[in-house]
Amino acid sequence: MKFRLKVEVGLKPGHSDPEGETAARLLKELGYKVERVNVSKVYTILLEAGSKNEALLRAEEMCRRLLANPTKDNYTITVEEEK
């Protein structure tokens, strides 16, 4: 079975987000009443696995091994069966 994984990785609270801070400043200069901007990465992965649970376990492993730094990043995973 094929599954589509969506992994969103963002900074934990308290960590500096220079890209988000720059975007917020520039949006304010353009006249938008922006309070804060947070930048995150989204990975969309097509994966073959035996079940939805197996796909989720593999996604967790990918995050631990490569996609997220546990010291500074939080992540969320969404798994959908590919039709």
TORTI-978036 format. One record per residue: chain; residue number from 1; residue in one letter; x negated, y negated, z negated of N, C-alpha, C in turn. Coordinates in steps of 0.05 Angstrom, whole numbers, padded with zeros to 5 digits. Atoms other than C-alpha are relative to their C-alpha. Example, Ala and Ser with C-alpha at 12.3 -4.5 7.8 and 13.67 -1.06 7.14 Angstrom:
residues 2
+--------+-----+---------+--------+--------+--------+--------+--------+--------+--------+--------+--------+
! cadena ! num ! residuo !   n.c1 !   n.c2 !   n.c3 !  ca.c1 !  ca.c2 !  ca.c3 !   c.c1 !   c.c2 !   c.c3 !
+--------+-----+---------+--------+--------+--------+--------+--------+--------+--------+--------+--------+
!      A !   1 !       A ! -00018 !  00024 !  00000 ! -00246 !  00090 ! -00156 ! -00018 ! -00024 !  00000 !
!      A !   2 !       S !  00016 !  00024 !  00001 ! -00273 !  00021 ! -00143 !  00015 ! -00022 ! -00014 !
+--------+-----+---------+--------+--------+--------+--------+--------+--------+--------+--------+--------+
END
This chain:
residues 83
+--------+-----+---------+--------+--------+--------+--------+--------+--------+--------+--------+--------+
! cadena ! num ! residuo !   n.c1 !   n.c2 !   n.c3 !  ca.c1 !  ca.c2 !  ca.c3 !   c.c1 !   c.c2 !   c.c3 !
+--------+-----+---------+--------+--------+--------+--------+--------+--------+--------+--------+--------+
!      A !   1 !       M ! -00017 !  00024 !  00000 !  00000 !  00000 !  00000 ! -00018 ! -00025 !  00000 !
!      A !   2 !       K !  00014 !  00026 !  00000 ! -00022 ! -00071 !  00013 !  00013 ! -00020 ! -00018 !
!      A !   3 !       F ! -00010 !  00020 !  00019 ! -00015 ! -00127 ! -00037 ! -00014 ! -00026 !  00006 !
!      A !   4 !       R !  00011 !  00027 ! -00003 ! -00025 ! -00202 ! -00031 ! -00004 ! -00010 ! -00028 !
!      A !   5 !       L !  00007 !  00011 !  00026 ! -00061 ! -00230 ! -00091 ! -00004 ! -00030 !  00003 !
!      A !   6 !       K !  00005 !  00029 !  00001 ! -00059 ! -00304 ! -00108 ! -00013 ! -00005 ! -00027 !
!      A !   7 !       V !  00016 !  00005 !  00024 ! -00113 ! -00323 ! -00158 ! -00005 ! -00030 ! -00001 !
!      A !   8 !       E !  00005 !  00029 !  00004 ! -00113 ! -00395 ! -00184 ! -00019 ! -00003 ! -00023 !
!      A !   9 !       V !  00021 !  00004 !  00020 ! -00176 ! -00415 ! -00222 ! -00002 ! -00030 ! -00005 !
!      A !  10 !       G !  00002 !  00028 !  00007 ! -00179 ! -00480 ! -00260 ! -00016 ! -00003 ! -00026 !
!      A !  11 !       L !  00016 !  00004 !  00024 ! -00220 ! -00511 ! -00316 !  00016 !  00001 ! -00025 !
!      A !  12 !       K ! -00012 !  00000 !  00027 ! -00204 ! -00499 ! -00389 !  00001 ! -00029 ! -00010 !
!      A !  13 !       P ! -00001 !  00026 !  00012 ! -00183 ! -00560 ! -00429 ! -00026 ! -00007 ! -00013 !
!      A !  14 !       G !  00025 !  00010 !  00013 ! -00242 ! -00602 ! -00452 ! -00024 !  00001 !  00018 !
!      A !  15 !       H !  00023 !  00000 ! -00019 ! -00286 ! -00588 ! -00391 !  00003 ! -00022 !  00020 !
!      A !  16 !       S !  00000 !  00023 ! -00018 ! -00305 ! -00645 ! -00346 !  00009 !  00009 !  00028 !
!      A !  17 !       D ! -00010 ! -00005 ! -00027 ! -00270 ! -00647 ! -00278 ! -00006 ! -00024 !  00017 !
!      A !  18 !       P !  00008 !  00024 ! -00015 ! -00309 ! -00698 ! -00237 !  00016 ! -00004 !  00026 !
!      A !  19 !       E ! -00016 !  00003 ! -00025 ! -00271 ! -00683 ! -00173 !  00028 ! -00010 ! -00006 !
!      A !  20 !       G ! -00027 !  00010 !  00008 ! -00204 ! -00692 ! -00208 !  00000 ! -00029 ! -00009 !
!      A !  21 !       E !  00002 !  00028 !  00009 ! -00227 ! -00756 ! -00241 ! -00004 ! -00019 !  00023 !
!      A !  22 !       T !  00004 !  00017 ! -00024 ! -00250 ! -00784 ! -00174 !  00026 ! -00003 !  00015 !
!      A !  23 !       A ! -00026 !  00001 ! -00014 ! -00184 ! -00766 ! -00141 !  00020 ! -00017 ! -00015 !
!      A !  24 !       A ! -00018 !  00017 !  00016 ! -00145 ! -00798 ! -00198 ! -00007 ! -00029 !  00003 !
!      A !  25 !       R !  00009 !  00028 ! -00003 ! -00186 ! -00862 ! -00194 !  00008 ! -00011 !  00027 !
!      A !  26 !       L ! -00006 !  00009 ! -00028 ! -00177 ! -00867 ! -00118 !  00030 ! -00003 !  00004 !
!      A !  27 !       L ! -00029 !  00002 ! -00003 ! -00103 ! -00853 ! -00122 !  00011 ! -00025 ! -00014 !
!      A !  28 !       K ! -00007 !  00024 !  00015 ! -00096 ! -00908 ! -00174 ! -00006 ! -00025 !  00017 !
!      A !  29 !       E !  00008 !  00023 ! -00017 ! -00134 ! -00956 ! -00128 !  00019 ! -00003 !  00024 !
!      A !  30 !       L ! -00019 !  00001 ! -00022 ! -00084 ! -00938 ! -00073 !  00028 ! -00008 ! -00010 !
!      A !  31 !       G ! -00025 !  00010 !  00010 ! -00028 ! -00960 ! -00119 !  00019 !  00021 ! -00013 !
!      A !  32 !       Y ! -00017 ! -00021 !  00013 ! -00002 ! -00893 ! -00146 ! -00004 ! -00001 ! -00030 !
!      A !  33 !       K !  00001 ! -00001 !  00030 !  00015 ! -00889 ! -00220 ! -00007 !  00027 ! -00009 !
!      A !  34 !       V !  00010 ! -00027 !  00007 ! -00027 ! -00827 ! -00231 ! -00012 ! -00001 ! -00028 !
!      A !  35 !       E !  00012 ! -00001 !  00027 ! -00043 ! -00807 ! -00302 ! -00025 !  00018 !  00000 !
!      A !  36 !       R !  00022 ! -00018 !  00000 ! -00089 ! -00748 ! -00288 !  00002 !  00018 !  00025 !
!      A !  37 !       V !  00001 ! -00019 ! -00022 ! -00111 ! -00702 ! -00231 ! -00019 !  00023 ! -00010 !
!      A !  38 !       N !  00016 ! -00024 !  00005 ! -00136 ! -00631 ! -00243 ! -00004 !  00015 !  00026 !
!      A !  39 !       V !  00006 ! -00015 ! -00024 ! -00171 ! -00593 ! -00188 ! -00003 !  00029 ! -00007 !
!      A !  40 !       S !  00003 ! -00029 !  00004 ! -00166 ! -00518 ! -00182 ! -00005 !  00013 !  00028 !
!      A !  41 !       K !  00004 ! -00015 ! -00025 ! -00184 ! -00465 ! -00130 !  00021 !  00021 !  00001 !
!      A !  42 !       V ! -00019 ! -00022 ! -00004 ! -00134 ! -00416 ! -00101 ! -00012 !  00019 !  00020 !
!      A !  43 !       Y !  00009 ! -00022 ! -00017 ! -00157 ! -00350 ! -00072 !  00024 !  00016 !  00008 !
!      A !  44 !       T ! -00020 ! -00019 ! -00009 ! -00109 ! -00310 ! -00029 ! -00014 !  00024 !  00012 !
!      A !  45 !       I !  00015 ! -00024 ! -00007 ! -00132 ! -00239 ! -00022 !  00020 !  00022 !  00008 !
!      A !  46 !       L ! -00015 ! -00023 ! -00008 ! -00102 ! -00182 !  00017 ! -00015 !  00025 ! -00008 !
!      A !  47 !       L !  00014 ! -00023 !  00013 ! -00118 ! -00117 ! -00020 !  00016 !  00025 !  00004 !
!      A !  48 !       E ! -00013 ! -00026 ! -00001 ! -00103 ! -00044 ! -00011 ! -00003 !  00013 ! -00027 !
!      A !  49 !       A !  00001 ! -00013 !  00026 ! -00084 ! -00008 ! -00076 !  00023 !  00019 ! -00001 !
!      A !  50 !       G ! -00020 ! -00020 !  00003 ! -00042 !  00050 ! -00099 !  00026 ! -00010 ! -00013 !
!      A !  51 !       S ! -00024 !  00011 !  00014 !  00006 !  00008 ! -00141 ! -00004 ! -00030 ! -00006 !
!      A !  52 !       K !  00002 !  00028 !  00008 !  00021 ! -00063 ! -00163 ! -00017 ! -00003 ! -00024 !
!      A !  53 !       N !  00017 !  00001 !  00024 ! -00011 ! -00049 ! -00230 ! -00029 !  00003 !  00007 !
!      A !  54 !       E !  00027 ! -00003 ! -00008 ! -00074 ! -00024 ! -00197 ! -00011 ! -00025 !  00014 !
!      A !  55 !       A !  00008 !  00025 ! -00014 ! -00076 ! -00086 ! -00153 ! -00006 ! -00022 ! -00021 !
!      A !  56 !       L !  00004 !  00020 !  00021 ! -00070 ! -00130 ! -00216 ! -00026 !  00006 ! -00015 !
!      A !  57 !       L !  00025 ! -00007 !  00013 ! -00126 ! -00091 ! -00250 ! -00025 ! -00007 !  00016 !
!      A !  58 !       R !  00022 !  00007 ! -00018 ! -00171 ! -00101 ! -00190 ! -00004 ! -00030 !  00001 !
!      A !  59 !       A !  00002 !  00029 !  00000 ! -00155 ! -00175 ! -00188 ! -00013 ! -00010 ! -00026 !
!      A !  60 !       E !  00013 !  00007 !  00025 ! -00173 ! -00181 ! -00262 ! -00030 !  00005 !  00001 !
!      A !  61 !       E !  00028 ! -00006 ! -00002 ! -00239 ! -00147 ! -00248 ! -00014 ! -00020 !  00019 !
!      A !  62 !       M !  00012 !  00020 ! -00018 ! -00253 ! -00194 ! -00189 ! -00004 ! -00026 ! -00014 !
!      A !  63 !       C !  00003 !  00026 !  00015 ! -00241 ! -00254 ! -00234 ! -00023 !  00002 ! -00020 !
!      A !  64 !       R !  00022 ! -00003 !  00020 ! -00288 ! -00227 ! -00288 ! -00027 !  00001 !  00013 !
!      A !  65 !       R !  00026 ! -00004 ! -00013 ! -00342 ! -00209 ! -00238 ! -00009 ! -00022 !  00018 !
!      A !  66 !       L !  00009 !  00019 ! -00020 ! -00341 ! -00266 ! -00189 !  00017 ! -00026 !  00000 !
!      A !  67 !       L ! -00016 !  00024 ! -00007 ! -00282 ! -00314 ! -00182 !  00003 ! -00020 ! -00022 !
!      A !  68 !       A ! -00003 !  00019 !  00023 ! -00279 ! -00345 ! -00252 ! -00023 !  00003 ! -00019 !
!      A !  69 !       N !  00020 !  00000 !  00021 ! -00329 ! -00365 ! -00304 !  00015 ! -00001 ! -00027 !
!      A !  70 !       P ! -00016 ! -00001 !  00024 ! -00299 ! -00343 ! -00371 ! -00007 ! -00022 ! -00020 !
!      A !  71 !       T !  00008 !  00021 !  00019 ! -00337 ! -00398 ! -00408 !  00015 ! -00025 !  00005 !
!      A !  72 !       K ! -00013 !  00026 ! -00006 ! -00303 ! -00455 ! -00371 !  00026 !  00002 !  00016 !
!      A !  73 !       D ! -00024 ! -00003 ! -00018 ! -00246 ! -00427 ! -00328 !  00022 !  00016 ! -00012 !
!      A !  74 !       N ! -00024 ! -00016 !  00004 ! -00175 ! -00403 ! -00338 !  00009 !  00009 !  00027 !
!      A !  75 !       Y ! -00010 ! -00008 ! -00026 ! -00141 ! -00364 ! -00283 !  00027 !  00014 ! -00004 !
!      A !  76 !       T ! -00025 ! -00014 ! -00001 ! -00073 ! -00338 ! -00264 !  00001 !  00017 !  00025 !
!      A !  77 !       I ! -00001 ! -00019 ! -00023 ! -00058 ! -00279 ! -00218 !  00029 !  00006 !  00006 !
!      A !  78 !       T ! -00026 ! -00008 ! -00009 !  00004 ! -00267 ! -00177 ! -00004 !  00023 !  00020 !
!      A !  79 !       V !  00002 ! -00022 ! -00018 !  00013 ! -00200 ! -00141 !  00027 !  00005 !  00013 !
!      A !  80 !       E ! -00024 ! -00006 ! -00015 !  00063 ! -00188 ! -00086 ! -00006 !  00022 !  00020 !
!      A !  81 !       E !  00004 ! -00021 ! -00020 !  00072 ! -00127 ! -00042 !  00002 ! -00012 !  00027 !
!      A !  82 !       E !  00001 !  00010 ! -00027 !  00055 ! -00142 !  00030 !  00018 !  00017 !  00017 !
!      A !  83 !       K ! -00019 ! -00015 ! -00016 !  00110 ! -00123 !  00078 ! -00008 !  00003 !  00028 !
+--------+-----+---------+--------+--------+--------+--------+--------+--------+--------+--------+--------+
END
